[in-house]
């Protein structure tokens, strides 16, 4: 059931900034946290800020640390981080919120949890 609460994919809500999309998403996450005992992962990708957007490599480092991987065990290369993240999320029901993603999404594929009980 959990995997059906949110359909995966980029650009779910493309309304302009300041209309409350993030607040609505965070409220939804809070209300549905029981569906995701494996955790809730949130990142502001900074896609609409004046600084460089967050890279997939950085996001996966943050997610791996949040999921309990020791800092010294986090791989340095993106493909290895993706593989470890998918292994860790394969048996967990997690939800991932990628906020402020600028098209085309740079983190969508690599941040998708492996478990079918997860949402992103």
C-alpha positions as CSV (number, residue, x, y, z in Angstrom):
1,X,0.0,0.0,0.0
2,X,2.7,2.5,0.9
3,X,4.2,2.5,-2.6
4,X,0.9,3.6,-4.0
5,X,0.5,6.7,-1.7
6,X,2.9,8.7,-3.9
7,X,3.7,8.0,-7.5
8,X,7.4,8.2,-8.3
9,X,8.5,10.7,-10.8
10,X,9.9,14.2,-11.3
11,X,7.9,17.3,-11.3
12,X,4.9,16.2,-9.3
13,X,4.0,19.8,-8.4
14,X,5.3,22.5,-10.6
15,X,3.5,25.4,-9.1
16,X,5.6,28.6,-8.5
17,X,7.7,29.1,-5.3
18,X,5.9,30.4,-2.3
19,X,2.6,28.7,-2.7
20,X,3.2,26.1,0.1
21,X,4.3,23.0,-1.8
22,X,7.1,22.1,0.7
23,X,4.9,22.7,3.7
24,X,2.2,20.5,2.2
25,X,4.7,17.7,1.4
26,X,6.2,17.8,4.9
27,X,2.8,17.7,6.4
28,X,2.0,14.6,4.3
29,X,5.2,13.0,5.3
30,X,4.4,13.6,9.0
31,X,0.9,12.2,8.7
32,X,2.1,9.1,6.8
33,X,5.3,8.3,8.8
34,X,3.8,5.1,10.1
35,X,3.7,3.7,6.6
36,X,7.5,4.2,6.3
37,X,9.2,2.5,9.4
38,X,12.5,2.4,7.5
39,X,12.7,6.2,7.6
40,X,11.9,9.5,5.9
41,X,14.6,11.1,3.8
42,X,14.3,14.8,2.8
43,X,16.7,17.0,0.9
44,X,16.5,20.5,-0.5
45,X,18.2,20.2,-3.8
46,X,18.6,24.0,-4.1
47,X,17.5,23.9,-7.7
48,X,16.0,27.4,-7.6
49,X,18.6,29.1,-5.4
50,X,21.5,31.3,-6.5
51,X,24.1,28.7,-5.4
52,X,25.0,25.5,-7.3
53,X,22.4,22.8,-6.8
54,X,23.2,19.8,-4.7
55,X,24.8,17.0,-6.6
56,X,23.6,13.4,-6.6
57,X,26.9,12.3,-4.9
58,X,26.2,14.7,-2.0
59,X,22.6,13.7,-1.6
60,X,23.5,10.0,-1.5
61,X,26.2,10.7,1.1
62,X,23.6,12.5,3.3
63,X,21.1,9.7,2.8
64,X,23.6,6.9,3.6
65,X,24.7,8.7,6.8
66,X,21.0,9.2,7.8
67,X,20.4,5.5,7.2
68,X,23.2,4.6,9.6
69,X,26.2,4.0,7.4
70,X,29.4,5.1,9.1
71,X,31.1,8.1,7.5
72,X,34.3,6.1,6.7
73,X,32.2,3.4,5.0
74,X,30.5,5.8,2.5
75,X,32.0,5.2,-0.9
76,X,33.5,8.2,-2.7
77,X,32.2,7.4,-6.3
78,X,28.6,7.9,-7.3
79,X,28.0,4.3,-8.7
80,X,29.2,2.7,-5.5
81,X,27.1,5.1,-3.4
82,X,24.0,4.2,-5.5
83,X,24.7,0.5,-5.1
84,X,25.0,0.8,-1.3
85,X,21.9,2.9,-1.1
86,X,19.9,0.4,-3.1
87,X,21.2,-2.5,-1.0
88,X,20.2,-0.7,2.2
89,X,16.8,0.4,1.0
90,X,16.0,-3.0,-0.6
91,X,14.4,-4.3,2.6
92,X,13.1,-1.0,4.1
93,X,10.0,0.9,3.6
94,X,11.3,4.5,3.2
95,X,9.9,7.7,1.7
96,X,12.1,10.2,-0.1
97,X,11.3,13.8,-0.7
98,X,13.5,15.6,-3.2
99,X,12.5,19.3,-2.7
100,X,13.3,22.1,-5.1
101,X,14.5,19.9,-7.9
102,X,15.2,21.8,-11.1
103,X,14.4,20.1,-14.4
104,X,15.9,17.9,-15.6
105,X,16.1,16.2,-12.2
106,X,19.7,15.2,-11.4
107,X,19.0,13.1,-8.4
108,X,15.7,11.3,-9.2
109,X,17.0,7.9,-10.5
110,X,19.9,7.5,-8.0
111,X,17.8,8.5,-5.0
112,X,14.9,6.1,-5.7
113,X,14.7,3.5,-2.9
114,X,15.0,-0.2,-4.0
115,X,12.1,-1.5,-2.0
116,X,8.7,-1.6,-3.7
117,X,7.2,-0.7,-0.3
118,X,8.9,2.7,-0.5
119,X,7.8,6.0,-2.1
120,X,9.7,8.9,-3.6
